[in-house]
Amino acid sequence: MRLSFLNKPYPVISGILAGQTPQELIAGSKNAEFEGAQGIAIGLSDLKPEFRTAEALKPVIEAVNLPFMFFFYRDDHWGHADDEARQEVLLAAAEAGASMIDVMGDLYDPSPMEMTRRPEAVDRQKRLIDRIHAAGADAVISSHMACARTAEQTLEHLRELESRGADVVKIVTAVNTGEELAEAFRTTLILKRELNAPFIHLCNGAFSRPHRFLGPALGVSILFAVTRYEPRYGMTQPTIRAMKAVLDNLHWHISQASGGDKLSLDAAGRQGPRQR
C-alpha cells in the first residue's frame, strides 16, 4: 500500500532536499529519516536529466519507509524544461510510487502571485490532477510570492486553488515587518477555521522564522525542514532537529485547544486525515 502524507497526525515534518543523482537523494532521505522526519520532499530541478525517470526514482522512494512529495518549479538547473515537460517528470515520480505531487498554481500560464485564472490553464491543471490521482498519488497545489498578503487575500487565493481538485493547498508569502508577522499568524488561524482541505501556509523574509516554528501548532498540516545547510540549496529552512525540539516541547496544538473544528479529530485530539 502506498504511503501518504494524509494518514499521519498533523503537522508532518518533511525533510526537504535536492540532489544531482539518485544516490544523493537516497542519502539525503536516509539522513532526514534519521533526524526524525515523517515525510520527504524532493525538488527535481538539480537532478541530472538522465535520472528523471520512474526507474531512477523508484529506488529513492523505496530507500526509507516515509511518504515522498516531489516538486519541480521553473528553475531547471540543466536546461529550460517547459511546464509540460516538467509535469511528465513529476508524473514519472508518481508512477514510481510518490505519495504527493506539487502542481503550480499558475501552471501552463505564468501569472502574478503564481495563480492563473485563465480557464484553459485551469482546465489543464484539473486534468493533470486527475492523472496524478490515477497514478495513485495525491496532489498539492501551490503558489509562491515575494510579498506579504492579508488573511483575506490568502483565504481567497487558497479557496480558488482548492476548487481545482487538489488534496492539499499551499501558499508561501513574505513577512519583513512585525506587522506582517502578526498578520501571518492571524492568517494561519483563519485558514485553519475556514478551509476544508489540509493546508501549507509558510513565510519567507526577515520576520519569517517565528511563523515557521509556530505555524504548525496553529494548523499548518505539512512543514519543511533540512538535515543540514548546504550553500548550493540555500539556508532559509529550519533544521529538522530544531523543528522537532520546538514542537516536542510546546505541548500544545490548536486542535487540542479548540476541542474540534471542521476537520475530523482522532482520539488524541490531533487533526486527522481526509480519506480519498
GUTI-474310 format. One record per atom (N, C-alpha, C): residue in one letter; x, y, z. Coordinates in steps of 0.1 Angstrom, whole numbers, padded with zeros to 4 digits, always signed. Example, Ala and Ser with C-alpha at 12.3 -4.5 7.8 and 13.67 -1.06 7.14 Angstrom:
% GUTI-474310
a+0132-0057+0078;a+0123-0045+0078;a+0132-0033+0078;s+0128-0022+0071;s+0137-0011+0071;s+0129+0000+0079;
//
This chain:
% GUTI-474310
m+0008-0012+0000;m+0000+0000+0000;m+0009+0012+0000;r+0005+0022-0008;r+0014+0034-0010;r+0012+0043+0003;l+0024+0048+0008;l+0024+0057+0019;l+0017+0070+0016;s+0013+0077+0026;s+0006+0090+0023;s+0009+0100+0034;f+0009+0113+0030;f+0010+0124+0040;f-0003+0126+0047;l-0014+0121+0041;l-0027+0124+0046;l-0033+0114+0056;n-0025+0104+0060;n-0029+0095+0071;n-0020+0095+0083;k-0013+0107+0084;k-0005+0109+0096;k-0011+0120+0105;p-0008+0120+0118;p-0012+0131+0126;p-0005+0144+0121;y-0012+0155+0119;y-0006+0167+0115;y-0001+0174+0128;p+0010+0182+0126;p+0017+0185+0114;p+0028+0174+0111;v+0030+0173+0098;v+0040+0163+0093;v+0053+0170+0090;i+0064+0167+0097;i+0077+0173+0095;i+0083+0166+0083;s+0085+0173+0072;s+0091+0167+0060;s+0105+0172+0057;g+0114+0163+0056;g+0128+0167+0052;g+0128+0171+0038;i+0132+0183+0035;i+0133+0188+0021;i+0147+0188+0016;l+0149+0183+0004;l+0162+0181-0001;l+0162+0181-0016;a+0174+0182-0022;a+0176+0181-0036;a+0190+0174-0039;g+0192+0170-0051;g+0205+0164-0054;g+0206+0161-0069;q+0218+0158-0074;q+0220+0156-0088;q+0219+0141-0092;t+0219+0132-0083;t+0219+0118-0086;t+0209+0111-0076;p+0204+0099-0080;p+0196+0092-0071;p+0203+0088-0058;q+0216+0086-0059;q+0224+0082-0047;q+0224+0094-0037;e+0225+0106-0042;e+0224+0118-0033;e+0211+0119-0027;l+0200+0116-0034;l+0187+0117-0029;l+0184+0106-0019;i+0190+0094-0021;i+0188+0084-0011;i+0195+0087+0002;a+0207+0092+0001;a+0215+0096+0013;a+0208+0107+0020;g+0203+0117+0013;g+0196+0128+0019;g+0183+0123+0026;s+0176+0114+0020;s+0164+0108+0026;s+0167+0100+0039;k+0177+0092+0038;k+0181+0085+0050;k+0185+0094+0061;n+0193+0104+0058;n+0197+0114+0069;n+0184+0121+0075;a+0175+0124+0066;a+0163+0131+0071;a+0155+0121+0080;e+0154+0109+0076;e+0147+0099+0084;e+0153+0097+0098;f+0167+0097+0098;f+0174+0095+0110;f+0172+0107+0119;e+0170+0119+0114;e+0168+0131+0122;e+0154+0131+0127;g+0145+0123+0122;g+0131+0123+0127;g+0121+0128+0118;a+0124+0130+0105;a+0114+0134+0096;a+0103+0124+0094;q+0091+0129+0092;q+0079+0120+0090;q+0075+0119+0075;g+0082+0126+0066;g+0080+0126+0052;g+0092+0132+0045;i+0093+0131+0032;i+0104+0136+0024;i+0098+0144+0013;a+0104+0156+0010;a+0100+0165-0001;a+0113+0167-0009;i+0112+0163-0022;i+0123+0164-0031;i+0121+0174-0043;g+0130+0183-0044;g+0130+0192-0056;g+0138+0186-0067;l+0133+0186-0079;l+0139+0179-0090;l+0147+0188-0099;s+0148+0200-0096;s+0155+0210-0106;s+0169+0207-0108;d+0176+0201-0098;d+0190+0198-0099;d+0193+0184-0102;l+0183+0176-0103;l+0186+0162-0107;l+0190+0161-0122;k+0200+0154-0125;k+0205+0153-0139;k+0195+0147-0148;p+0193+0152-0160;p+0183+0147-0169;p+0182+0132-0171;e+0193+0125-0171;e+0193+0111-0173;e+0187+0103-0161;f+0185+0110-0150;f+0178+0103-0138;f+0164+0107-0136;r+0158+0115-0146;r+0144+0120-0144;r+0135+0109-0150;t+0135+0097-0145;t+0127+0086-0149;t+0121+0079-0138;a+0110+0072-0140;a+0104+0063-0129;a+0114+0053-0124;e+0122+0047-0134;e+0132+0037-0130;e+0142+0042-0120;a+0147+0054-0123;a+0157+0060-0114;a+0152+0065-0101;l+0139+0069-0101;l+0133+0075-0089;l+0128+0064-0079;k+0124+0053-0085;k+0119+0042-0076;k+0128+0038-0065;p+0141+0036-0067;p+0149+0032-0056;p+0150+0043-0045;v+0149+0056-0049;v+0148+0067-0040;v+0136+0066-0030;i+0125+0063-0037;i+0112+0063-0029;i+0112+0050-0020;e+0119+0040-0024;e+0119+0028-0016;e+0131+0028-0005;a+0139+0038-0005;a+0150+0039+0004;a+0146+0040+0019;v+0135+0047+0021;v+0130+0048+0035;v+0115+0046+0035;n+0110+0043+0047;n+0096+0040+0049;n+0088+0052+0052;l+0089+0062+0043;l+0082+0075+0045;l+0076+0079+0032;p+0065+0087+0033;p+0059+0093+0021;p+0068+0103+0014;f+0068+0103+0001;f+0076+0112-0007;f+0067+0122-0015;m+0071+0135-0014;m+0065+0146-0022;m+0076+0150-0032;f+0071+0153-0044;f+0081+0158-0054;f+0076+0171-0060;f+0085+0181-0062;f+0081+0193-0069;f+0092+0197-0079;f+0088+0204-0089;f+0097+0208-0100;f+0092+0221-0105;y+0098+0232-0100;y+0093+0245-0104;y+0101+0250-0116;r+0100+0263-0120;r+0106+0268-0132;r+0121+0272-0129;d+0129+0263-0124;d+0142+0266-0121;d+0151+0254-0124;d+0149+0249-0136;d+0157+0237-0141;d+0172+0241-0142;h+0180+0234-0135;h+0195+0237-0135;h+0202+0231-0147;w+0195+0223-0154;w+0202+0216-0165;w+0196+0220-0179;g+0187+0229-0180;g+0182+0233-0192;g+0170+0242-0190;h+0161+0241-0199;h+0149+0250-0198;h+0136+0242-0201;a+0134+0232-0193;a+0123+0223-0194;a+0110+0232-0192;d+0101+0231-0202;d+0089+0239-0201;d+0079+0233-0191;d+0067+0239-0189;d+0057+0234-0180;d+0053+0220-0183;e+0051+0217-0196;e+0046+0204-0200;e+0057+0193-0197;a+0069+0196-0200;a+0080+0186-0198;a+0082+0183-0183;r+0081+0194-0175;r+0083+0192-0161;r+0072+0183-0155;q+0060+0184-0160;q+0049+0176-0154;q+0051+0161-0158;e+0057+0159-0170;e+0059+0145-0173;e+0069+0139-0164;v+0079+0146-0159;v+0089+0141-0149;v+0082+0138-0136;l+0073+0147-0132;l+0066+0146-0120;l+0056+0134-0120;l+0050+0132-0132;l+0041+0120-0134;l+0050+0107-0133;a+0062+0108-0138;a+0071+0096-0137;a+0073+0093-0122;a+0075+0104-0114;a+0077+0102-0099;a+0065+0095-0093;a+0053+0100-0098;a+0040+0094-0093;a+0040+0079-0096;e+0043+0076-0108;e+0043+0062-0113;e+0053+0053-0105;a+0064+0060-0101;a+0074+0053-0093;a+0070+0050-0078;g+0059+0057-0074;g+0055+0054-0060;g+0054+0067-0052;a+0056+0079-0057;a+0055+0091-0049;a+0041+0092-0043;s+0041+0098-0031;s+0029+0099-0024;s+0021+0112-0027;m+0029+0123-0031;m+0023+0135-0034;m+0031+0143-0045;i+0024+0150-0054;i+0030+0157-0064;i+0025+0172-0063;d+0035+0181-0065;d+0032+0195-0064;d+0028+0201-0078;v+0016+0207-0078;v+0011+0214-0090;v+0012+0229-0088;m+0019+0236-0097;m+0020+0251-0095;m+0006+0257-0098;g+0003+0267-0090;g-0010+0274-0092;g-0011+0282-0105;d+0000+0285-0111;d+0000+0292-0124;d+0006+0283-0135;l+0005+0270-0133;l+0010+0260-0143;l+0003+0263-0156;y+0010+0262-0167;y+0005+0265-0181;y+0002+0279-0184;d+0004+0288-0174;d+0001+0302-0177;d+0008+0311-0166;p+0021+0313-0167;p+0028+0321-0157;p+0021+0334-0154;s+0018+0336-0141;s+0009+0347-0137;s+0014+0353-0124;p+0010+0366-0121;p+0013+0372-0108;p+0008+0364-0097;m+0015+0363-0086;m+0011+0356-0074;m+0010+0341-0077;e+0016+0336-0088;e+0016+0322-0091;e+0002+0316-0091;m-0008+0323-0096;m-0021+0317-0098;m-0027+0322-0110;t-0030+0313-0120;t-0037+0317-0132;t-0052+0316-0130;r-0059+0325-0136;r-0073+0324-0137;r-0079+0321-0151;r-0069+0319-0160;r-0073+0316-0174;r-0080+0303-0175;p-0092+0302-0179;p-0100+0289-0179;p-0092+0278-0186;e-0086+0280-0197;e-0079+0269-0204;e-0068+0263-0195;a-0060+0272-0189;a-0049+0267-0180;a-0055+0260-0168;v-0066+0265-0162;v-0072+0259-0150;v-0077+0245-0154;d-0083+0244-0166;d-0088+0231-0170;d-0077+0221-0172;r-0066+0225-0177;r-0054+0217-0179;r-0049+0212-0165;q-0049+0221-0155;q-0044+0218-0142;q-0053+0207-0136;k-0066+0208-0138;k-0076+0198-0133;k-0073+0185-0139;r-0071+0185-0152;r-0068+0172-0159;r-0055+0166-0154;l-0045+0174-0151;l-0033+0169-0146;l-0035+0163-0132;i-0042+0170-0124;i-0045+0164-0110;i-0053+0151-0111;d-0061+0150-0121;d-0068+0137-0124;d-0058+0126-0127;r-0048+0130-0135;r-0038+0120-0139;r-0029+0116-0127;i-0026+0126-0119;i-0018+0123-0106;i-0026+0113-0098;h-0039+0116-0096;h-0047+0107-0088;h-0048+0093-0094;a-0049+0092-0107;a-0050+0080-0114;a-0037+0072-0113;a-0026+0079-0111;a-0013+0072-0109;a-0011+0067-0094;g-0021+0070-0086;g-0021+0066-0072;g-0015+0076-0062;a-0012+0088-0066;a-0007+0098-0057;a-0017+0109-0054;d-0014+0117-0044;d-0022+0128-0040;d-0015+0141-0047;a-0023+0152-0047;a-0017+0164-0053;a-0018+0176-0043;v-0008+0184-0043;v-0008+0197-0036;v-0007+0207-0046;i-0015+0218-0045;i-0014+0229-0055;i-0008+0241-0048;s+0001+0248-0054;s+0009+0257-0046;s+0011+0270-0053;s+0014+0281-0045;s+0017+0294-0050;s+0028+0300-0041;h+0038+0306-0048;h+0049+0313-0040;h+0050+0327-0045;m+0052+0336-0036;m+0053+0350-0039;m+0062+0358-0029;a+0068+0368-0034;a+0078+0375-0026;a+0072+0388-0020;c+0060+0387-0016;c+0053+0399-0009;c+0044+0394+0002;a+0040+0403+0010;a+0031+0399+0021;a+0016+0399+0016;r+0008+0391+0022;r-0006+0391+0018;r-0015+0391+0031;t-0026+0397+0030;t-0035+0398+0042;t-0042+0384+0043;a-0048+0382+0055;a-0055+0370+0057;a-0066+0368+0047;e-0073+0378+0044;e-0085+0377+0035;e-0080+0374+0020;q-0069+0380+0016;q-0063+0377+0003;q-0058+0363+0002;t-0052+0358+0013;t-0047+0344+0013;t-0058+0334+0013;l-0069+0337+0021;l-0080+0328+0021;l-0087+0327+0007;e-0089+0338+0001;e-0095+0338-0012;e-0086+0331-0022;h-0073+0333-0021;h-0063+0326-0030;h-0064+0311-0029;l-0064+0306-0016;l-0064+0292-0014;l-0077+0285-0017;r-0088+0293-0015;r-0101+0287-0019;r-0102+0285-0034;e-0096+0294-0041;e-0096+0293-0056;e-0087+0281-0060;l-0076+0279-0053;l-0068+0267-0056;l-0075+0254-0052;e-0081+0255-0041;e-0088+0243-0036;e-0099+0238-0046;s-0105+0247-0053;s-0116+0244-0062;s-0111+0236-0074;r-0097+0234-0076;r-0092+0227-0087;r-0090+0213-0085;g-0093+0208-0073;g-0093+0193-0071;g-0081+0187-0064;a-0072+0196-0059;a-0060+0190-0052;a-0064+0186-0038;d-0056+0178-0032;d-0059+0172-0018;d-0053+0182-0007;v-0043+0190-0011;v-0037+0199-0001;v-0035+0212-0009;v-0036+0224-0002;v-0033+0237-0008;v-0022+0243-0001;k-0014+0251-0009;k-0001+0256-0003;k+0001+0270-0008;i+0006+0279+0001;i+0010+0292-0002;i+0022+0296+0006;v+0031+0303-0001;v+0043+0308+0006;v+0044+0323+0003;t+0043+0332+0013;t+0044+0346+0012;t+0056+0351+0019;a+0057+0365+0020;a+0069+0371+0026;a+0064+0379+0038;v+0072+0379+0049;v+0070+0388+0061;v+0083+0394+0064;n+0083+0408+0064;n+0095+0415+0066;n+0094+0426+0077;t+0082+0426+0083;t+0080+0436+0094;t+0072+0429+0105;g+0072+0435+0117;g+0064+0429+0128;g+0049+0429+0125;e+0045+0439+0118;e+0030+0439+0114;e+0027+0428+0105;e+0036+0425+0095;e+0033+0415+0086;e+0034+0401+0093;l+0043+0400+0102;l+0043+0387+0110;l+0030+0385+0118;a+0025+0395+0124;a+0013+0394+0132;a+0001+0390+0122;e+0001+0396+0110;e-0009+0392+0100;e-0008+0378+0096;a+0005+0373+0095;a+0007+0359+0091;a+0001+0350+0101;f+0003+0353+0114;f-0003+0344+0124;f-0018+0345+0123;r-0024+0357+0121;r-0038+0358+0120;r-0043+0350+0108;t-0035+0350+0097;t-0039+0343+0085;t-0040+0328+0088;t-0030+0322+0094;t-0030+0308+0097;t-0042+0304+0105;l-0045+0312+0115;l-0057+0309+0123;l-0070+0309+0115;i-0071+0318+0106;i-0083+0319+0098;i-0083+0308+0088;l-0072+0304+0082;l-0072+0293+0073;l-0076+0280+0080;k-0071+0278+0092;k-0075+0266+0100;k-0090+0266+0102;r-0096+0277+0104;r-0110+0277+0107;r-0119+0276+0094;e-0114+0282+0083;e-0122+0283+0071;e-0120+0273+0060;l-0108+0267+0059;l-0106+0258+0047;l-0110+0244+0050;n-0115+0237+0040;n-0119+0223+0041;n-0107+0214+0039;a-0097+0218+0030;a-0086+0210+0027;a-0074+0212+0037;p-0066+0202+0039;p-0053+0205+0047;p-0045+0216+0039;f-0038+0224+0047;f-0031+0235+0040;f-0017+0236+0045;i-0009+0242+0037;i+0005+0246+0040;i+0006+0261+0038;h+0008+0268+0049;h+0010+0283+0049;h+0024+0286+0055;l+0033+0290+0046;l+0047+0293+0050;l+0050+0307+0047;c+0061+0312+0053;c+0066+0325+0050;c+0081+0325+0049;n+0086+0334+0040;n+0100+0338+0039;n+0101+0352+0043;g+0114+0357+0045;g+0116+0371+0048;g+0122+0372+0062;a+0125+0385+0066;a+0133+0388+0078;a+0125+0384+0090;f+0112+0384+0090;f+0104+0380+0102;f+0097+0367+0101;s+0102+0358+0092;s+0095+0346+0089;s+0098+0335+0100;r+0109+0335+0106;r+0113+0323+0114;r+0103+0320+0126;p+0098+0330+0133;p+0088+0326+0143;p+0076+0319+0137;h+0071+0324+0125;h+0060+0317+0119;h+0063+0303+0115;r+0075+0301+0110;r+0080+0287+0105;r+0079+0277+0117;f+0082+0282+0129;f+0082+0273+0140;f+0069+0271+0147;l+0061+0282+0147;l+0048+0281+0154;l+0036+0278+0145;g+0037+0281+0132;g+0026+0278+0123;g+0021+0264+0124;p+0030+0254+0125;p+0025+0240+0126;p+0016+0238+0138;a+0018+0244+0149;a+0009+0243+0160;a-0004+0250+0159;l-0005+0259+0149;l-0017+0267+0146;l-0025+0261+0135;g-0021+0250+0129;g-0029+0244+0119;g-0022+0240+0106;v-0010+0244+0103;v-0002+0241+0091;v-0001+0225+0091;s-0005+0219+0080;s-0005+0204+0080;s+0008+0198+0077;i+0015+0204+0068;i+0028+0198+0064;i+0039+0209+0064;l+0050+0206+0069;l+0061+0217+0070;l+0074+0211+0065;f+0083+0219+0062;f+0096+0215+0056;f+0108+0220+0064;a+0118+0211+0065;a+0130+0214+0073;a+0141+0205+0067;v+0153+0210+0070;v+0165+0203+0064;v+0173+0196+0075;t+0181+0186+0070;t+0190+0180+0079;t+0202+0188+0083;r+0207+0195+0073;r+0219+0204+0075;r+0218+0215+0063;y+0226+0225+0065;y+0226+0236+0055;y+0237+0233+0044;e+0234+0235+0032;e+0243+0234+0020;e+0242+0246+0012;p+0253+0252+0009;p+0253+0265+0001;p+0246+0264-0012;r+0246+0253-0019;r+0240+0253-0033;r+0225+0252-0032;y+0219+0249-0020;y+0205+0248-0019;y+0198+0258-0010;g+0206+0267-0005;g+0200+0278+0003;g+0200+0274+0018;m+0197+0284+0026;m+0198+0282+0041;m+0186+0289+0048;t+0175+0288+0042;t+0163+0295+0048;t+0154+0286+0056;q+0155+0273+0054;q+0146+0264+0061;q+0152+0261+0075;p+0143+0259+0085;p+0148+0254+0098;p+0153+0240+0097;t+0161+0235+0106;t+0165+0222+0106;t+0155+0213+0112;i+0155+0200+0109;i+0146+0190+0114;i+0147+0190+0129;r+0160+0190+0134;r+0163+0188+0148;r+0157+0200+0156;a+0158+0212+0150;a+0153+0224+0157;a+0138+0224+0157;m+0132+0220+0146;m+0117+0220+0145;m+0111+0210+0155;k+0117+0198+0155;k+0113+0188+0165;k+0114+0193+0179;a+0125+0199+0182;a+0127+0204+0196;a+0116+0214+0200;v+0112+0223+0191;v+0101+0232+0194;v+0088+0225+0195;l+0084+0217+0186;l+0071+0210+0186;l+0070+0200+0197;d+0081+0192+0200;d+0080+0182+0210;d+0079+0188+0224;n+0084+0201+0226;n+0083+0207+0239;n+0073+0217+0241;l+0065+0220+0230;l+0055+0230+0231;l+0043+0225+0239;h+0040+0212+0237;h+0029+0205+0243;h+0015+0212+0241;w+0013+0217+0229;w+0001+0224+0226;w-0001+0223+0211;h-0014+0221+0207;h-0018+0222+0193;h-0032+0228+0192;i-0035+0235+0182;i-0047+0242+0181;i-0059+0233+0182;s-0058+0221+0176;s-0069+0212+0176;s-0072+0207+0191;q-0062+0206+0199;q-0065+0202+0213;q-0071+0214+0220;a-0066+0226+0217;a-0071+0237+0225;a-0086+0241+0221;s-0089+0239+0208;s-0103+0243+0203;s-0113+0232+0206;g-0108+0220+0208;g-0118+0209+0211;g-0125+0204+0198;g-0120+0208+0187;g-0126+0203+0174;g-0128+0214+0164;d-0129+0211+0152;d-0131+0220+0141;d-0137+0213+0129;k-0137+0220+0118;k-0144+0214+0106;k-0137+0201+0101;l-0124+0199+0104;l-0118+0187+0100;l-0119+0177+0112;s-0119+0164+0108;s-0120+0154+0118;s-0109+0153+0128;l-0111+0149+0140;l-0101+0148+0150;l-0100+0133+0154;d-0088+0128+0156;d-0087+0114+0161;d-0088+0114+0176;a-0086+0103+0182;a-0089+0101+0197;a-0079+0110+0205;a-0068+0113+0199;a-0058+0121+0207;a-0061+0136+0205;g-0071+0140+0197;g-0073+0154+0195;g-0065+0160+0184;r-0057+0152+0177;r-0049+0157+0166;r-0058+0158+0154;q-0055+0167+0145;q-0062+0168+0132;q-0060+0155+0124;g-0070+0149+0120;g-0069+0136+0112;g-0069+0138+0098;p-0066+0128+0090;p-0066+0129+0075;p-0079+0128+0069;r-0080+0134+0057;r-0091+0132+0048;r-0089+0120+0040;q-0098+0110+0040;q-0096+0098+0032;q-0100+0100+0018;r-0093+0095+0009;r-0096+0096-0005;r-0096+0082-0012;
//
